[in-house]
Amino acid sequence: MKKLLDLYLDKTDKITIYTTTEGLEKTGELSDIKVFYKKTTSISLQLLWDCFQDIDCLTEKLQLCIDNKLQLHESINITKSLGWYWNRYTKNDQRKDLVYKVSDSGSSYWVGGKYRVYSPSLIEDPNTWLYNDKQGNIWMELSPQYPWFYQDPDPQEGEVFITYRDWMKTYQPYVIRTIPKESAKEWIKQIDDLTKIVLKVSQTLPCAGLLNCICCIKEEKSNA
């Protein structure tokens, strides 16, 4: 893997972005992205963001937080994690503190979903959340999902099944911490600088029309 960026929160905490794409500078693609949250002394978590679009979503959410535009909905208790609510929402655990809205298509959704940076494709990977508190501080949360939402346990993998209710009794988020606004601004600048480099390369190559092709993504965003 090739390291692309270190996004520092402080001297011990950082998010590191890698790519497994060979010859990144030659292909103009950002694909197969691997992202790790690392706390030097105790923790390393892989955040499964697959391609440039996922990093782009991170910068969009960060800018909203910098502008104090991702205030938590009044129904969400800040002393509980967004992941705690999300697991209940995914389980369809209907209670009064889960507030829903109806989309233009008529489907209902939980109001807290807008704080999620990325929906992981693997159940074992954590959800990533960003939001503002009432004072305008930026908060990042990494939280686990119930392992058997979508599949039964695999005895061959040595999995020991735990019911949803028992799992929720001991539920804890992995990480909840603030992101200094100056750090958030620096992250956006670092990601933007990387994007400009890869975009410059991609413009010299034939467009492959791939989902992760940066020139296509940027064109879609400019036409939105």
QUIGIJO-V231505 format. One record per helix or strand of 3 or more residues. SS is the DSSP state (h for helix, s for strand). FROM is the first residue (numbers start at 1). LEN is the number of residues. If there is no record, write none. Layout:
BEGIN
<<SS | FROM | LEN> <SS | FROM | LEN>>
END
This chain:
BEGIN
<<s | 2 | 7> <s | 13 | 7> <h | 24 | 4> <s | 33 | 7> <s | 43 | 5> <h | 52 | 15> <h | 82 | 9> <s | 100 | 3> <s | 108 | 3> <h | 111 | 5> <s | 116 | 3> <s | 127 | 6> <s | 138 | 6> <h | 155 | 3> <h | 164 | 6> <s | 175 | 5> <h | 181 | 22> <h | 214 | 10>>
END
